[in-house]
Amino acid sequence: MMKSLAASCLLVVGASAFSTAPRSFTGLSIPQSSSTLSMLPTKKNEDSVSSSKFYPFPSTDSSSNFRLDATPPKSNEEVTDGSADVRQLLGVKGAAGTSDIWKIRLQLTKPVTWIPLVWGVMCGAAASGNYHWIWNPFDPNDRDVMLGLEDTAKGFVAMILAGPFLTGYTQTINDWYDREIDAINEPYRPIPSGAISEGQVIFQIWFLLLGGLGIAYGLDVWAGHDFPTVLALSIFGSWISYIYSAPPLKLKQNGWAGNYALGCSYISLPWWCGQAVFGQLDRPVYFILPILYSIAGLGIAIVNDFKSVEGDRQLGLNSLPVAFGIDGAKWICAGSVTLTQLGVAGYLQSIGESTYAAILLGLLLPQIYFQATLLLPDPVANDVKYQASSQPFFVFGILATALCLGHHDFTA
């Protein structure tokens, strides 16, 4: 156990960023003054728009009469603490402006959101019980340098797949389908501002998607899979990403489906990818526990909806705070996060892993405290503070569960 915990501690930088990216809409004010922004189609030219597209990502026809009757809010304000350039590369607010196309492309992939996927791959590798160190100081039988180097390379490639490629694809396609909303609320973003052309965006979507699927198949070959498990997971995850953002399904319009899709994408899929690369997904528990954690991820995703409740209501998005009100949604959030982890701890206790069950309960107690002191009193004002305070304990709980599975003898 100690060797796995020591290894994981080297990889926890940024673990508190294990959260879904907040949505951009914050509320609308649409006066009747015209604007130079041109993103929303009128009804009469929908046919011309649909005839000029690179399936399945429709493109704007420059000959169509697009207009947006909105007055843009105050433009993006660069921070003055010297981090504006870094923020631009990470794809977060307060970023510096740039005309460098490669920096803009990176910004669209939102590197800050890669962290939870990389963490998920690491948890999957731990759950496999078959990841080898380059030179293990705790176990003299685990010092095969060449085997350790190979596993390190496999893990790195799996993280590249989950982070830059498939998360980058997800974030780019989400920005593409949010370009009309961003034209209202964040007109300084790369797509609505015109910093990157529509053709360049569509090329990036296809490059990241097809490149990711190619890497996934390469990992299957490397791992010696008879069935391309990693490729199948990647195709499924890419499809979820598409229907999350794109009409007609657009899961993000529904609070339950959209938030669970986020939880599954950020927790279950990268876990399964990491475990498939180093081991087998041959027991129901390897599916059940990540799915339970994805339900907890649903609760985490709700936190990002509280501040956008008015904008969601005006745009017809049925987020859980819109459907149940802020008071109802905050209890759904707290309940899903807490009850699922209690269930996981109960399972670990039932298979005789009382130490890991106790660790999980110990990591749950601070989360309950922050729910009582931050989330439940005022989820709108305290959303960021709650996420930053609570989520490190949540993600270490996921890792503790994965380590438990990796060390447990299911044949005994």
C-alpha positions in Angstrom: 0.0 0.0 0.0 2.8 2.4 0.9 4.5 2.1 -2.5 1.3 3.0 -4.3 0.5 5.9 -2.1 4.0 7.3 -2.5 3.7 7.0 -6.3 0.4 8.8 -6.3 1.6 11.7 -4.2 4.0 12.5 -7.1 1.1 13.0 -9.4 -1.4 15.1 -7.4 -0.3 18.5 -8.6 -3.5 20.2 -9.6 -5.9 17.6 -8.1 -8.1 20.4 -6.8 -8.9 21.2 -10.4 -11.0 18.0 -10.5 -14.1 19.8 -11.5 -16.1 20.4 -14.6 -15.6 23.6 -16.4 -18.2 26.2 -15.5 -20.6 27.1 -18.2 -20.4 30.5 -19.7 -23.9 31.8 -19.6 -24.7 34.1 -16.6 -27.8 35.8 -17.7 -28.9 37.7 -20.7 -29.8 41.3 -21.6 -30.9 41.7 -25.2 -31.8 45.2 -26.1 -32.8 46.0 -29.6 -29.6 47.6 -30.7 -27.7 46.0 -33.6 -24.3 44.5 -33.2 -21.5 43.5 -35.5 -21.4 40.0 -34.1 -22.8 37.6 -36.6 -23.5 34.1 -35.2 -27.2 33.4 -34.9 -29.2 32.3 -38.0 -32.6 33.6 -38.7 -35.3 31.1 -39.5 -35.4 31.9 -43.2 -31.8 31.0 -43.9 -31.6 27.8 -41.9 -31.6 25.8 -45.1 -28.7 27.7 -46.5 -26.8 27.1 -43.3 -27.4 23.4 -43.3 -26.3 23.1 -46.9 -22.8 24.5 -46.0 -21.4 22.2 -43.4 -18.7 19.7 -42.8 -20.8 16.9 -41.2 -21.4 16.6 -38.4 -20.2 20.1 -37.5 -22.3 22.6 -39.4 -20.5 25.7 -40.6 -21.7 29.2 -41.0 -22.4 30.3 -44.6 -20.8 33.7 -45.0 -23.5 34.6 -47.5 -26.3 34.1 -45.1 -27.9 37.0 -43.2 -26.5 36.3 -39.7 -27.0 38.9 -37.0 -27.0 39.0 -33.3 -29.2 41.6 -31.6 -27.3 41.9 -28.4 -25.0 44.3 -26.7 -21.9 42.5 -25.6 -21.0 42.7 -21.9 -17.7 44.1 -20.8 -14.9 42.4 -22.6 -12.5 40.0 -21.0 -10.3 41.7 -18.4 -6.7 40.6 -18.2 -5.5 39.9 -14.7 -2.7 42.1 -13.5 -0.8 39.6 -11.4 1.4 38.5 -14.3 -0.6 35.3 -14.9 -2.5 36.5 -18.0 -0.3 34.6 -20.5 -0.5 31.4 -18.5 -4.3 31.8 -18.2 -4.5 32.1 -21.9 -2.7 28.8 -22.4 -4.8 27.1 -19.8 -8.1 28.4 -21.3 -9.4 30.2 -18.2 -10.8 33.7 -17.6 -8.5 36.7 -17.2 -6.4 35.5 -20.1 -4.2 37.7 -22.3 -5.2 38.2 -25.9 -3.1 36.7 -28.6 -3.0 36.3 -32.4 -0.8 33.2 -32.3 -2.9 30.5 -33.9 -1.2 27.7 -32.0 -1.8 29.4 -28.6 -5.4 29.9 -29.7 -5.7 26.3 -30.6 -4.3 25.2 -27.2 -6.7 27.6 -25.5 -9.7 25.9 -27.2 -8.7 22.6 -25.7 -8.7 24.1 -22.1 -5.6 22.3 -20.7 -6.8 23.0 -17.1 -9.6 20.5 -17.7 -7.2 17.7 -18.7 -6.2 17.2 -15.0 -9.2 15.1 -13.8 -8.9 12.8 -16.9 -5.2 12.3 -16.2 -6.0 11.6 -12.6 -8.7 9.1 -13.7 -6.2 7.2 -15.9 -3.8 7.0 -13.0 -6.6 5.6 -10.8 -7.4 3.0 -13.4 -3.7 2.0 -13.5 -3.7 1.7 -9.7 -6.9 -0.4 -9.8 -5.4 -2.9 -12.3 -2.8 -3.9 -9.7 -0.4 -4.4 -12.6 1.5 -1.1 -12.9 5.2 -1.5 -12.4 7.7 1.1 -11.1 10.9 1.8 -12.8 12.7 1.0 -9.5 10.5 0.4 -6.5 12.2 1.4 -3.2 9.6 -0.4 -1.2 9.6 -3.8 -3.0 12.8 -5.5 -4.1 10.7 -7.7 -6.5 9.5 -4.7 -8.4 12.7 -3.3 -9.8 12.7 -4.4 -13.4 13.8 -1.2 -15.0 12.9 -2.0 -18.6 9.4 -3.2 -17.5 9.0 -0.1 -15.4 10.0 2.1 -18.3 7.5 0.4 -20.6 4.7 0.9 -18.1 5.6 4.5 -17.6 5.5 5.0 -21.4 2.1 3.3 -21.6 0.7 5.5 -18.8 2.0 8.6 -20.4 0.5 7.8 -23.8 -2.8 6.9 -22.1 -2.8 10.3 -20.4 -2.0 12.0 -23.7 -5.1 10.2 -25.1 -7.4 11.2 -22.3 -6.1 14.8 -21.9 -4.9 16.7 -24.9 -6.7 14.6 -27.5 -10.1 13.5 -26.3 -10.6 16.1 -23.6 -9.3 18.7 -26.1 -11.8 17.4 -28.7 -14.6 17.6 -26.1 -13.8 21.2 -25.1 -13.3 22.3 -28.7 -16.6 20.9 -29.9 -18.4 22.3 -26.8 -17.0 25.8 -27.7 -18.1 25.3 -31.3 -21.7 24.5 -30.4 -21.7 27.2 -27.7 -20.5 29.9 -30.1 -23.9 31.7 -30.2 -24.2 31.8 -26.4 -20.5 32.9 -26.1 -21.2 35.6 -28.6 -23.6 37.1 -26.0 -21.8 36.4 -22.7 -18.1 36.0 -23.7 -17.6 37.6 -27.1 -13.9 37.7 -26.5 -13.6 33.9 -26.7 -11.6 32.6 -29.7 -14.6 31.5 -31.9 -17.1 34.3 -31.5 -14.3 36.9 -31.6 -13.1 35.6 -34.9 -9.6 34.9 -33.6 -9.8 31.5 -35.2 -11.7 30.7 -38.4 -14.6 28.2 -38.6 -12.6 26.0 -40.9 -9.6 25.9 -38.5 -12.0 25.0 -35.6 -13.6 22.1 -37.6 -10.1 20.9 -38.7 -9.1 20.8 -35.0 -12.1 18.9 -34.0 -11.5 16.2 -36.6 -7.7 16.1 -35.9 -8.2 15.6 -32.2 -11.0 13.0 -32.6 -9.3 10.9 -35.3 -5.8 11.3 -33.7 -7.3 10.2 -30.3 -8.9 7.1 -31.8 -5.7 6.2 -33.6 -3.8 6.5 -30.3 -6.5 4.4 -28.6 -6.1 1.6 -31.1 -2.3 1.8 -30.7 -2.6 1.3 -27.0 -4.8 -1.8 -27.6 -2.1 -3.3 -29.8 0.6 -2.4 -27.3 -1.4 -4.0 -24.5 -2.1 -7.2 -26.6 -5.8 -6.9 -26.5 -7.9 -9.4 -28.5 -10.8 -6.9 -28.4 -9.9 -3.2 -28.8 -11.2 -2.2 -25.4 -9.5 1.2 -25.3 -10.7 2.1 -28.8 -14.2 1.1 -27.9 -14.1 3.2 -24.7 -12.7 6.2 -26.8 -15.5 5.9 -29.4 -18.2 5.7 -26.7 -16.7 8.7 -24.9 -16.4 10.7 -28.1 -20.0 10.0 -28.9 -21.1 11.1 -25.4 -19.1 14.3 -25.9 -20.8 15.0 -29.2 -24.4 14.4 -28.0 -23.6 16.4 -24.8 -22.9 19.6 -26.9 -24.7 19.1 -30.2 -28.3 19.1 -31.2 -30.7 17.4 -31.4 -30.0 15.6 -28.2 -27.7 18.2 -26.5 -27.6 16.5 -23.2 -26.4 19.7 -21.5 -29.9 21.1 -21.8 -31.1 18.4 -19.3 -29.8 18.6 -15.8 -29.8 14.9 -15.0 -28.5 13.6 -18.3 -26.0 16.4 -18.9 -24.5 16.3 -15.4 -24.2 12.5 -15.3 -22.6 12.6 -18.8 -20.0 14.9 -17.3 -19.5 12.7 -14.2 -19.0 9.6 -16.4 -16.6 11.4 -18.8 -14.5 12.8 -16.0 -14.3 9.7 -13.8 -15.5 6.4 -15.2 -14.1 6.5 -18.8 -10.5 7.5 -17.9 -10.5 5.0 -15.1 -11.6 2.2 -17.4 -9.0 3.4 -20.0 -6.2 3.2 -17.5 -7.3 -0.1 -16.1 -7.7 -1.6 -19.6 -4.2 -0.6 -20.6 -2.6 -2.4 -17.6 -5.1 -5.0 -16.7 -8.6 -6.4 -17.4 -12.1 -5.1 -16.9 -13.3 -8.6 -16.0 -15.3 -8.1 -12.8 -18.6 -6.2 -12.3 -17.0 -4.2 -9.4 -14.6 -2.6 -11.9 -17.7 -1.0 -13.6 -19.9 -0.5 -10.5 -17.6 1.5 -8.4 -16.6 4.0 -11.1 -20.2 4.4 -12.0 -21.0 5.2 -8.4 -18.3 7.8 -8.4 -19.8 9.2 -11.6 -23.0 9.8 -9.7 -21.0 11.7 -7.2 -19.6 13.6 -10.2 -23.1 14.5 -11.1 -23.4 16.3 -7.8 -20.1 18.1 -8.4 -21.3 19.2 -11.8 -24.4 20.8 -10.2 -22.2 23.2 -8.3 -21.2 24.8 -11.6 -24.9 25.4 -12.5 -25.9 27.6 -9.5 -24.5 30.9 -10.7 -25.9 30.4 -14.2 -29.5 29.6 -13.1 -31.0 32.8 -14.5 -29.3 32.5 -17.8 -30.2 28.9 -18.0 -33.9 29.7 -17.3 -33.9 32.4 -20.0 -32.2 30.1 -22.5 -34.6 27.2 -21.8 -31.9 25.0 -20.3 -33.4 22.6 -17.7 -30.5 22.5 -15.3 -31.2 21.0 -11.9 -31.2 24.4 -10.1 -33.8 25.5 -12.7 -35.9 22.4 -12.3 -35.7 22.1 -8.5 -34.7 25.5 -7.4 -31.4 26.4 -5.8 -32.6 25.0 -2.4 -33.6 21.7 -3.9 -30.5 21.3 -6.1 -28.1 22.0 -3.3 -29.5 19.0 -1.4 -29.3 16.8 -4.5 -25.7 17.9 -4.9 -24.8 17.1 -1.3 -26.7 13.9 -1.2 -25.2 12.4 -4.4 -21.7 13.2 -3.3 -22.1 11.9 0.2 -24.3 8.8 -0.3 -22.3 7.4 -3.1 -19.1 7.5 -1.2 -20.8 5.9 1.9 -21.9 3.2 -0.5 -18.4 2.6 -1.8 -17.0 2.6 1.8 -19.6 0.0 2.8 -18.6 -2.2 -0.1 -14.9 -2.0 0.8 -15.8 -3.0 4.4 -17.9 -5.9 3.0 -14.9 -7.4 1.2 -12.7 -7.2 4.3 -10.8 -4.0 3.4 -11.6 -2.2 6.6 -8.4 0.0 6.5 -9.4 1.4 3.1 -13.0 1.8 4.2 -11.8 3.8 7.2 -9.6 5.9 5.0 -12.5 6.6 2.7 -14.7 7.6 5.6 -11.9 9.8 6.9 -11.7 11.6 3.6 -15.5 12.0 3.5 -15.8 13.8 6.8 -14.2 17.0 5.6 -16.4 17.0 2.6 -19.5 16.8 4.8 -18.1 19.7 6.9 -17.6 21.9 3.8 -21.1 21.0 2.6 -22.5 22.1 6.0 -20.5 25.3 6.2 -20.2 26.4 2.5 -22.5 24.6 0.1 -25.8 24.4 2.0 -25.8 27.9 3.5 -25.2 29.7 0.1 -24.2 27.6 -2.9 -24.2 30.6 -5.2 -21.7 32.7 -3.2 -19.6 29.8 -2.1 -19.4 27.6 -5.2 -15.8 28.1 -6.0 -14.7 28.1 -2.4 -16.6 24.8 -1.8 -15.1 23.2 -4.8 -11.5 24.2 -3.9 -12.0 23.0 -0.2 -13.9 19.8 -0.8 -12.7 18.2 -4.0 -9.1 17.3 -3.0 -10.6 15.0 -0.4 -13.0 13.6 -3.0 -10.3 12.8 -5.6 -8.0 11.2 -3.0 -11.0 9.0 -2.0 -11.2 7.8 -5.6 -7.5 7.0 -5.6 -7.8 5.2 -2.3 -10.6 3.1 -3.7 -8.6 2.3 -6.8 -5.5 1.3 -4.7 -7.8 -1.0 -2.7 -9.1 -2.8 -5.8 -5.5 -3.1 -7.1 -4.3 -4.8 -3.9 -7.3 -6.9 -3.1 -7.2 -10.6 -3.8 -10.5 -11.4 -5.4 -9.6 -15.1 -5.7 -9.3 -15.6 -2.0 
